[in-house]
Amino acid sequence: MYDDTPNKEYIDRWLEAMRERYDFEQLKQMSKDRLHGMEFEIENEFKIFKSDFPNSDSLVQGELRGLVYDNANEAKEALTRAEKERLRQAKSDLTHEVYRARGFREEKRREHRSELMNSAVDLMNATTQSILGLWATVKELTPW
């Protein structure tokens, strides 16, 4: 679908780096505080990337842009509708990965809290059983 777009190589390279940076396996290792607001970080990364491309009405595009900037790697053209849609979808996918990681961290926190509460309940039950057992023993030994 995106094989014949003029900026394919630039977009492919950048999206690959973004996918590595916002990989779910790496994200789920981050703290919940670090994950908080990361979708705005992604939004800003995409805005910065898009700003590197010329406007559609710009005269300085493609090879001419490379000559003007004296850098063959700057031979970018205006983003096509398909490229904009591809970037929008990629941003949505990466944001979803952040939300998944945040949900994972919240679930881990709930599991940890449950284990802690279970330990507290077990301790209270053991203490209650010990006190009742001690009370029963004292009651048996008391002559009255």
Secondary structure, DSSP 8 states (H G I E B T S, - for coil): --TT-TTHHHHHHHHHHHHHHT-HHHHTTS-HHHHTTHHHHHHHHHHHHHHTS--TT-S--HHHHHHHTT-GGG------HHHHHHHHHHHHHHHHHHHHHHHHHHHHHHHHHHHHHHHHHHHHHHHHHHHHHHHHHHHHH---
